[in-house]
């Protein structure tokens, strides 16, 4: 099983970024997918989740209205579109399959001018 995140980097406050997580080794289309993040010195926190058919989507209050989670089951990929980013969004972002307890290696996002 592999989960490989990409798309992180340095972005200015108010800017946008799209993270991707490509998975392999399990039937992606059957599982909820989750995004988490962990800032330096803080606990890992849930950001967003999406059901297999994208009918159920949930967001943490801290990102609601700014971030968009989506998935492409044909590409075994889950995305996190980050809009109007803030310095407090700076963190390492991880994708996660809760049912299987698999994590990706993370991608770093830094929001700074």
C-alpha positions, 0 to 999 in steps of 0.5 A: 500500500502506498499513499504519495502526497505532492503539491506542497510548497511556499504560498503567499497569504491569500493564495491557492495551492492544490495538493494531490495524493495518489494511492496504490495497493488497495481498491481506492474507490471503496474507501473514505479518504481523509486529509490531516495536517500537523503544524510544528509543535502541534498535534495532527488535526483532521482537515477534510474527508470524502466518501467513496462516491463523493456524496459525503464531504466534511470539513474542519471549521478552520478550513470550511469555505476555503478548502475543497476536497475532491477525488478521481477514482479513475486516477486513484487520487484525492485532492485538496484545493486550498484557497485563501490560505492563511499563515496558520495553514502552515503544516505538513499535510497527510492523506489517510485511509482510516479504515486501513490505518494507512498514512502518506509521507506528507507534503509541506505547505508554508504560507508566508509573505 
